[in-house]
Amino acid sequence: MYQDSSAWQQLEKLAWRDVLLVLGVIILARLLIVWVQRQLRRAAEKAEPSQRLRILRFVPIARLLVRVTAVAVIVPLLVQPTFQNILVLGASFALALAYLLKDYGSSFVAGLVTVLENVYQPGDWISVDGHYGEVTAIATRSVHLLTADNNEVIIPHSRLWSTSILNASGGNHSVLCIASFYLHPDHDASAVLEKLKEAAASSDYCRPDTPVRVTAKEMPWGTQYRINAYVKESREQFLFITDMTVRGKDTLRNMNIRFAQAPYAETESS
């Protein structure tokens, strides 16, 4: 019993000098994290597009390393770093985390899994709970997304346990873009496939070393065409979809092809 409480007895004997040292280490670690993040993000913005994601990958790793180092420095200041003392403090911390901070603990562990397994990384475009955007930061508790509407969405890492996460880029700086067209069924399908493929490939946003594919599907009200092409830079994906749509519509109009129209909904009688 005496041995189990030795760690807490030593905590009671802490002097103000030790407390100030601990606070100094915490503040220094926080400042170091902010400085490292700014330097890495600045370097990523100045680097080539192909190197940007590789540099941003080190942002959460650097933050994790700084925090682990800070803990390794603080623990010897609080207790004598024996196996028994560390075990007592670790068990106490785990109990407090389990009973008082269950949700935070779940998000914290999921955040570690995210960083270590590289589920997603800064610069990736992911979809979680219907929110699609670019990962701008992987914090301790949550992931920050920036949507196409310039809205920041903060999603707890704990959603990793119960929600499917769609990663559109997967660590690459390119992403697959899809533009859809709906045409009247009476037309030359082979010619449409070829012309839509040429229209997408002629876009300045199209990645030249990737194929452009066009698929067709017959619907009761017409024919659906989908252009599948990769954009050069993931941040330009919506501009690429818009460009493919405009080019495709101009091409179809020059071919004198009618567009399909969905039937009007019948209004209910009062």
N, C-alpha and C positions, 0 to 999 in steps of 0.2 A: 504494500500500500504506500509506503514511504517512497519507494523507488518510482512508482507510477506518478506521484505528485511532484517529483523533483523539478520537472520542467516548469510547472506553474509557480513553484517557490522561487525559482530563479527569475521569473518574469516580475514578481513582486519586488525584487531587489534592484530593478533597473534604475539608473540615475538619469537625470535630465540630459546629460551628455549623450547617453545611448539613445534616448528618445529623439534628440535633435539629429543624431547621425542617421537614424532610420528615416526621419522626415526628409533629410537631405538627399538620401539615396532615392526615395520615391520621387521627389521633385526633379532630380537629375535624370532619372529614367524617363519621366514624362517629357521633359524637354528634349532628350535625345531621340525619343520616338517621333516627336513632331519634326525635328530637324531631319532625321533620316527619311521620313515620308516625303517631305518637301523636296529633298534632293533627288530621291528616286523618281518622283513624278515629274520633276523638271527635266531630268535626264531622259525620261520616257517620251516626253513631248518633243524634245529636240532630236531624238533618235530616228532612224529609218522606220517606216511602218512595220516592217517585218521584225524589228527588234523591240518595238514598244511593249508588246505583251510579255516578252521575256523579262524585261526590266521591271514591269509592274508586278510580276509574279513574286518578286523579292520583298514587296511592301509588307504583306502579312507575316512573312517569315522573319523579317527583320524586327517587326514589332514583338513577335513571340520570343525571339532570342533576347531582346533587351529586357523583357519582363522576367524571363527565367533567370537571367543574370542578376537582376535586382533582388529577386527572392533568395538566390544563393548567397548574396552579400548580406541581406537583412537577417536571415536565420541565425548565423553565428553571433550576431550582435544581441539577439534576444535570449537564446539558450545555448548551452554547451552542445555542440553538434555530435552528440552520441546517438547511436542507433535507437536506443530506448526513448530518448527525448524527442527525436524526430518522429518516431512512431506514435507517441502520445499526441503531439501537436497535429500530426496528419490525420489521426483518427478523430480528434475533436473538430478539426476543420471540415472533415467529410460529413460528420453528423450535423453540424450547423448548416452546411450546404444542402443536405438532404431534407431537413425539416423546415428550415426557414427560407431557403432560396431554391426551392425545387425547380421552378421554371427557369430561373437564371442559370442554375447548374446544368439543366438539360441543354439550354442554348450554348453554354460555355463548352460543354463536351462536344456538341455538334459542330461548333466552330473549330475545335481542334481537329475533328475528323475531316472537316472541309479543307483545312489547310494541309493536313498530312496526306490525305487521299487525293487532293487536287480535284475535288468535285467541280468546282468552278473557281475562277481567278479574276482579278481585276482586268477589265477589258473584254471579258466574255459577255455575250448576249444570252440571257437566260429568261425563262418564263416560270414564275412561281405564283400559284393562286390566281391566275389570270392576269398577272402583271408581267409585262415584257419590257426589258430594258437592259442597258449596259451596266455591268458591275463596276461601280466606282470605288468601293471600299469594302473590305471584309473586317468588321470590327469584332470585338470580343463576343458580343451577344447577338449581333445581327449583320446582315448583308445589305448594302445600300445600292439601289438600282436607280438609274436615270432613264426615264422613259422617253419615247419620241416626242412627247408633249412637254419635255423639259421639267417633268415632275419627279421629285425624289421619293422613292418608295423604300421604306425600311422594313425588312422582313426578318423575324427571329430565326436563328439557325436551327431551332428546334423543329421547324417545319420539315427539316430533312428527314425526320423519323417517320412522318405520316403523309407526306405529299410528294408527288412525282415532280421532279425538276427537269425542265427541258433546257438543254444547253445547245444553242444554235451554232456557236462558233467552236467550242471545245478547244480553246487555246490557240486558235488560228485567227489571223487578221481578216479573213474572208468569211462570208456567210452566204448560204443559198437563199436566193430571192425568187418569189413566185408572182407572176402577173397573170390574171385570169381574164378571159374574153368569152362572151356568150353570143353565139351567132344563130341566125335562122338556119334550120336543117338543110335547106336546099342550096348547096354550094359545092365547090370542088375542094374536098378535104385535103387532098395531097398538096395542092397549090397553097392552101392556107398554112399547112404545117411548115412548108419550105419558106414562105415569106415571113412568117412570124419568127422563125429561127434567124433569118438574115437580119430582121429588124433589131432583135435583141443583141446579136453579135456586133452590130455596128455602133452600139452605145459606147461612149467613152468610159462609162462606169464598169463595163463588163471586164472580168478578169480574162485575159487572152489565153492563158494556158489551161483553161477548163472548158469542157463541152457545154453547149447549149442544147437543152432537150425540150421538146414540145409534145405534150400529151393531149389526147382528145377523149371525151366521154359523152356519149349520147344521152340526152335527157328528154323527158316527155315534151318539153317546151322548146327544145333546140339542142345545140351542140356546145359543150364547154371545152375551151382550150386553156391549157396552163403552160406558161413559159417558165422553165426552171433554169436559172443561170446564176453563177457566182459573181459577187461584186468584188472589186479590187480591195476596198477598205470597208470593214463592217459598219463604220459610222455613216457611210453613204448609202446604206441599203434602201432607205425609203426614197432617196433621190433616184436610185437605180430603178426601183419599181415604178415610180412616176414616169421616168424616161421611157421604160419599156412599154408602159400603157399608152403614152402619147404616140410613140413610134408605131406601135401595133395598130392603133385606131386609124392613123393616117394611112398605113399600108392597106388595111381592110377597106377603107373608103375608096382608095384608088382602084381596088379590085371590084368595086360596085357590089360588095357583099352586105346583105342586110343583117343588122344586129337583132338578136332575140329580145323579146319583151315579155316579162312575166305577166300572167293574166291578172287583171284587176280583181281585187278582193270584193266579193259581193257584200254590199251593206245589208245589215240585218234589218228586217222590217220592225217598226215600232209596235 
